[in-house]
Amino acid sequence: MKLLSFALILLFSNLASAEEIAQIKNQELANVLANFQVLAKVDHKDSAIRVQIVEVMDDGECDGVPQTCPKSVIYVTASEYGEYPQQKTFKLPKKHGWEFVEWVTFTDYEGPDNYVELKLKAQVPNIDFSDSWWKDEYYLIKVNFHNAQWEKL
């Protein structure tokens, strides 16, 4: 009987010490964390600036025409290496079918005029669906932890 009493005391003492986990109230952050996919990232051996390309896809599916297909947003993060790194995150507009294509250039040192450059591809609906629903558009992204730029190629 003493053993059963001891086991019950242990069981209830463990239950009583459980604590609630804080919920993230920022819905955009919650969506990013729940649905992100890392498309590419730069390792320290390649560049003085750490860069990650993260895609977050909308929910849903295509419903008969390409305009109804879910889009995704691209987040580009840039960071120094070190104990207290400067960091920035940039957000590209929602498009269909974002894909990482390639790294174009890296930088050996950090500076406001030194960028990591990369190419991304997105799909846009064709005007004439008889050939294909989609046509590809390519973009050049230049990023460091000061700013970011993009241009259609």
C-alpha contacts under 8 A as a table, 3 or more apart, distances in Angstrom:
res1	aa1	res2	aa2	distance
1	M	4	L	5.15
1	M	5	S	6.25
2	K	5	S	5.09
2	K	6	F	6.11
3	L	6	F	5.08
3	L	7	A	6.18
4	L	7	A	5.08
4	L	8	L	6.21
5	S	8	L	5.17
5	S	9	I	6.21
6	F	9	I	5.12
6	F	10	L	6.27
7	A	10	L	5.14
7	A	11	L	6.15
8	L	11	L	5.02
8	L	12	F	6.14
9	I	12	F	5.33
9	I	13	S	5.99
10	L	13	S	5.17
10	L	14	N	6.25
11	L	14	N	5.39
11	L	15	L	6.44
12	F	15	L	5.03
12	F	16	A	6.11
13	S	16	A	5.14
13	S	17	S	6.46
14	N	17	S	5.38
14	N	18	A	6.95
15	L	18	A	5.70
24	I	27	Q	7.46
24	I	29	L	7.69
24	I	30	A	6.33
25	K	30	A	7.56
26	N	29	L	5.45
26	N	30	A	6.22
27	Q	30	A	4.95
27	Q	31	N	6.06
28	E	31	N	5.10
28	E	32	V	6.20
29	L	32	V	5.07
29	L	33	L	6.13
30	A	33	L	5.26
30	A	34	A	6.06
31	N	34	A	5.16
31	N	35	N	5.99
31	N	56	V	7.96
32	V	35	N	5.37
32	V	36	F	5.34
32	V	56	V	6.04
33	L	36	F	5.84
35	N	56	V	5.65
35	N	57	M	6.77
36	F	54	V	6.29
36	F	55	E	5.60
36	F	56	V	4.66
36	F	57	M	7.39
37	Q	54	V	5.57
37	Q	55	E	5.27
37	Q	56	V	6.48
38	V	41	K	7.49
38	V	52	Q	7.09
38	V	53	I	5.88
38	V	54	V	4.43
38	V	55	E	6.38
39	L	52	Q	7.70
39	L	53	I	5.44
39	L	54	V	5.66
39	L	55	E	6.70
39	L	99	E	7.42
39	L	100	F	6.19
40	A	52	Q	5.81
40	A	53	I	5.20
40	A	54	V	7.38
40	A	100	F	6.92
41	K	50	R	7.44
41	K	51	V	5.48
41	K	52	Q	4.17
41	K	53	I	6.16
42	V	46	D	6.54
42	V	47	S	6.84
42	V	49	I	7.85
42	V	50	R	5.57
42	V	51	V	5.23
42	V	52	Q	6.50
43	D	46	D	5.64
43	D	47	S	6.82
43	D	50	R	6.54
44	H	47	S	5.50
44	H	48	A	6.52
44	H	49	I	7.47
44	H	50	R	6.61
44	H	81	Y	7.88
46	D	106	F	6.72
47	S	50	R	6.75
47	S	106	F	5.34
47	S	107	T	5.29
47	S	108	D	5.66
47	S	109	Y	7.65
47	S	116	V	7.72
48	A	80	E	7.14
48	A	81	Y	7.37
48	A	106	F	7.84
48	A	107	T	5.89
48	A	108	D	5.20
48	A	109	Y	5.14
48	A	110	E	5.99
49	I	78	A	6.60
49	I	79	S	5.82
49	I	80	E	5.37
49	I	81	Y	6.96
49	I	107	T	7.10
49	I	109	Y	7.64
49	I	110	E	6.59
49	I	116	V	7.25
49	I	144	N	6.67
49	I	145	F	7.71
50	R	77	T	7.89
50	R	78	A	5.58
50	R	79	S	5.03
50	R	80	E	6.17
50	R	81	Y	6.89
51	V	76	V	6.98
51	V	77	T	5.44
51	V	78	A	4.59
51	V	79	S	6.55
51	V	116	V	7.69
51	V	144	N	7.98
52	Q	76	V	5.82
52	Q	77	T	5.20
52	Q	78	A	6.81
53	I	74	I	6.83
53	I	75	Y	5.96
53	I	76	V	4.84
53	I	77	T	6.64
53	I	100	F	7.95
54	V	74	I	5.65
54	V	75	Y	5.07
54	V	76	V	6.40
55	E	72	S	6.47
55	E	73	V	5.73
55	E	74	I	4.61
55	E	75	Y	6.32
55	E	98	W	7.66
56	V	72	S	5.39
56	V	73	V	5.40
56	V	74	I	6.55
56	V	75	Y	8.00
57	M	70	P	7.13
57	M	71	K	6.12
57	M	72	S	4.09
57	M	73	V	6.56
58	D	70	P	5.40
58	D	71	K	5.61
58	D	72	S	5.58
59	D	70	P	6.40
60	G	69	C	7.30
60	G	70	P	5.77
61	E	68	T	7.45
61	E	69	C	5.41
61	E	70	P	5.82
62	C	65	V	6.82
62	C	66	P	6.59
62	C	67	Q	7.96
62	C	68	T	5.28
62	C	69	C	3.94
62	C	70	P	6.74
63	D	66	P	7.72
63	D	68	T	5.68
63	D	69	C	6.76
64	G	68	T	7.35
65	V	68	T	5.85
65	V	69	C	7.41
65	V	133	W	7.91
66	P	69	C	5.38
66	P	125	P	5.95
66	P	133	W	6.25
66	P	134	W	7.64
67	Q	125	P	6.80
69	C	96	H	7.38
70	P	96	H	6.74
71	K	94	K	5.76
71	K	95	K	5.03
71	K	96	H	4.46
71	K	97	G	6.88
72	S	94	K	5.16
72	S	95	K	5.67
72	S	96	H	6.20
72	S	97	G	7.11
72	S	98	W	6.87
73	V	91	K	7.14
73	V	92	L	6.14
73	V	93	P	5.90
73	V	94	K	4.47
73	V	95	K	6.63
73	V	98	W	7.84
74	I	91	K	5.84
74	I	92	L	5.22
74	I	93	P	7.20
74	I	94	K	7.35
74	I	98	W	7.54
75	Y	89	T	6.54
75	Y	90	F	5.59
75	Y	91	K	4.59
75	Y	92	L	6.37
76	V	89	T	5.62
76	V	90	F	5.08
76	V	91	K	6.34
76	V	92	L	7.85
76	V	143	V	7.97
77	T	87	Q	7.29
77	T	88	K	5.78
77	T	89	T	4.32
77	T	90	F	6.30
77	T	145	F	7.91
78	A	87	Q	5.70
78	A	88	K	5.44
78	A	89	T	6.40
78	A	143	V	6.89
78	A	144	N	5.59
78	A	145	F	4.92
79	S	85	P	6.24
79	S	86	Q	5.71
79	S	87	Q	4.31
79	S	88	K	6.54
79	S	144	N	7.39
79	S	145	F	5.58
80	E	85	P	4.83
80	E	86	Q	5.56
80	E	87	Q	6.62
80	E	110	E	7.84
80	E	145	F	7.17
81	Y	85	P	5.76
82	G	85	P	5.38
86	Q	145	F	6.61
87	Q	145	F	5.62
88	K	145	F	5.34
88	K	146	H	7.30
88	K	147	N	7.89
90	F	148	A	7.04
95	K	98	W	6.56
95	K	122	A	6.36
95	K	123	Q	7.04
95	K	124	V	7.42
96	H	122	A	5.93
96	H	123	Q	5.18
96	H	124	V	6.43
97	G	121	K	7.70
97	G	122	A	5.20
97	G	123	Q	5.34
98	W	120	L	6.91
98	W	121	K	5.59
98	W	122	A	4.35
98	W	123	Q	6.92
99	E	120	L	5.64
99	E	121	K	5.10
99	E	122	A	6.32
100	F	119	K	6.52
100	F	120	L	4.66
100	F	121	K	6.39
101	V	118	L	7.54
101	V	119	K	5.28
101	V	120	L	5.14
101	V	121	K	6.45
102	E	118	L	5.73
102	E	119	K	5.37
102	E	120	L	7.31
103	W	106	F	7.70
103	W	116	V	7.92
103	W	117	E	6.18
103	W	118	L	4.29
103	W	119	K	6.40
104	V	116	V	7.61
104	V	117	E	5.12
104	V	118	L	4.90
104	V	119	K	6.89
105	T	115	Y	7.74
105	T	116	V	5.61
105	T	117	E	5.01
105	T	118	L	7.00
106	F	115	Y	6.84
106	F	116	V	4.65
106	F	117	E	6.59
107	T	110	E	7.13
107	T	114	N	6.18
107	T	115	Y	6.20
107	T	116	V	6.02
109	Y	114	N	7.30
110	E	114	N	6.15
110	E	144	N	7.90
111	G	114	N	5.14
111	G	144	N	7.98
112	P	115	Y	7.81
112	P	144	N	7.19
112	P	145	F	7.98
112	P	146	H	5.97
112	P	147	N	7.81
114	N	144	N	6.90
115	Y	142	K	5.62
115	Y	143	V	5.12
115	Y	144	N	5.15
116	V	142	K	5.75
116	V	143	V	5.41
116	V	144	N	6.40
117	E	140	L	6.93
117	E	141	I	5.56
117	E	142	K	4.50
117	E	143	V	6.47
118	L	140	L	5.84
118	L	141	I	5.30
118	L	142	K	6.72
119	K	138	Y	6.83
119	K	139	Y	5.57
119	K	140	L	4.73
119	K	141	I	6.13
120	L	138	Y	5.82
120	L	139	Y	5.27
120	L	140	L	6.62
120	L	141	I	7.45
121	K	136	D	6.54
121	K	137	E	5.64
121	K	138	Y	4.49
121	K	139	Y	6.19
122	A	136	D	5.83
122	A	137	E	5.36
122	A	138	Y	6.53
123	Q	134	W	5.80
123	Q	135	K	5.59
123	Q	136	D	4.69
123	Q	137	E	6.05
124	V	134	W	5.53
124	V	135	K	5.55
124	V	136	D	6.44
124	V	137	E	7.08
125	P	133	W	5.67
125	P	134	W	4.66
125	P	135	K	6.37
126	N	129	F	5.87
126	N	132	S	6.78
126	N	133	W	5.41
126	N	134	W	5.00
126	N	135	K	5.75
128	D	131	D	6.64
128	D	132	S	7.50
128	D	133	W	7.71
129	F	132	S	5.13
129	F	133	W	5.00
129	F	134	W	7.87
130	S	133	W	7.68
132	S	135	K	7.45
137	E	152	K	7.26
137	E	153	L	7.46
138	Y	152	K	5.97
138	Y	153	L	5.42
139	Y	150	W	6.56
139	Y	151	E	5.49
139	Y	152	K	4.46
139	Y	153	L	5.35
140	L	150	W	5.53
140	L	151	E	5.41
140	L	152	K	6.48
140	L	153	L	6.63
141	I	148	A	7.20
141	I	149	Q	5.81
141	I	150	W	4.47
141	I	151	E	6.81
142	K	148	A	5.52
142	K	149	Q	5.19
142	K	150	W	6.29
143	V	146	H	7.87
143	V	147	N	6.07
143	V	148	A	4.26
143	V	149	Q	6.52
144	N	147	N	5.75
144	N	148	A	6.37
145	F	148	A	7.87
